[in-house]
Each structure stands twice: as C-alpha cells, then as structure tokens.
Amino acid sequence: MGSIVVAGWIALIGFWFLLVYGWFFDELHREGIVVLIGLWLLGRFGLPFLGADGLFITWVATLDIALVFIIFKGDVPLT
C-alpha cells in the first residue's frame, strides 16, 4: 500500500469524521451537510464519468479543507 492510498484513506475518514463532528457540535446544519454530501457524491460519481477518477482524493481533500474552515472558523492553530 503506497503513501497515496494512505493519504486517500485519511482524507475519506477525515471527511466523514468532520461531518459528524460539525453536526454534533452544531457547527453544520442539515442544509450544509446535504450540500457537502452532494458535493462528495458529485466527485465520487461525476469525476469518473468525466475520465478524471484520479482526482477524487484531491476533491475530498478540498472538501476537508472547506469543512475545517467552516467548523473551526478559520485554520486550525498549531500552537
């Protein structure tokens, strides 16, 4: 298993974790969750249709970044 596969799994697990985390702490509401799942589905089934199925992990990582900005109101501080 290569590092790209591991990064893909981390991105996928992070996406679903952040969705649940945002819903649990009331940072994401039903409409936001529906939009994000719709965008995830668009990437999952739309990108292979366009012949760009290799970009799915990049799509999910971008959604992860958007979720972090939405939930934490900006970037996560490291210090």
C-alpha positions in Angstrom: 0.0 0.0 0.0 1.5 3.3 -1.1 1.5 6.7 0.5 -1.1 7.9 -1.9 -3.5 5.2 -0.8 -2.9 6.0 2.9 -3.5 9.7 2.2 -6.7 8.9 0.4 -8.0 6.9 3.3 -7.1 9.7 5.7 -8.9 12.2 3.5 -12.0 10.0 3.4 -12.1 9.2 7.1 -11.4 12.9 7.8 -14.3 14.0 5.7 -16.9 11.7 7.4 -15.4 12.5 10.8 -15.6 16.2 10.2 -19.2 15.9 9.0 -20.2 14.1 12.2 -18.1 16.5 14.4 -19.7 19.6 12.8 -23.2 18.2 13.2 -22.6 17.1 16.8 -21.2 20.5 17.9 -23.9 22.3 15.9 -21.4 23.9 13.5 -23.1 22.3 10.5 -26.8 22.3 9.9 -28.9 19.9 7.8 -28.6 22.1 4.6 -24.8 22.3 4.9 -24.5 18.6 5.4 -26.7 17.9 2.4 -24.7 20.2 0.2 -21.4 18.7 1.4 -22.6 15.1 0.8 -23.9 16.2 -2.6 -20.5 17.6 -3.5 -18.9 14.4 -2.3 -21.3 12.3 -4.4 -20.7 14.6 -7.4 -17.0 14.0 -7.1 -17.4 10.2 -6.5 -19.6 9.6 -9.5 -19.1 12.7 -11.7 -15.3 12.6 -11.9 -15.1 9.0 -13.2 -17.8 9.9 -15.8 -15.5 12.8 -17.0 -12.5 10.5 -17.1 -10.8 12.2 -14.1 -11.3 9.5 -11.5 -7.8 10.0 -10.2 -8.8 13.4 -8.9 -11.3 12.1 -6.4 -8.9 12.1 -3.4 -7.9 15.7 -4.3 -11.7 16.6 -4.4 -12.2 15.0 -0.9 -9.1 16.7 0.5 -10.5 20.1 -0.8 -13.8 19.3 0.9 -11.9 18.5 4.1 -10.2 21.9 4.0 -13.5 23.6 3.5 -15.0 21.7 6.4 -12.1 22.8 8.7 -12.7 26.4 7.7 -16.4 26.1 8.3 -16.2 24.2 11.6 -13.3 26.0 13.3 -14.0 29.4 11.7 -10.6 29.5 10.1 -7.4 27.5 10.0 -6.6 25.2 12.9 -3.9 26.8 15.1 -0.9 24.6 15.7 0.4 26.4 18.8 
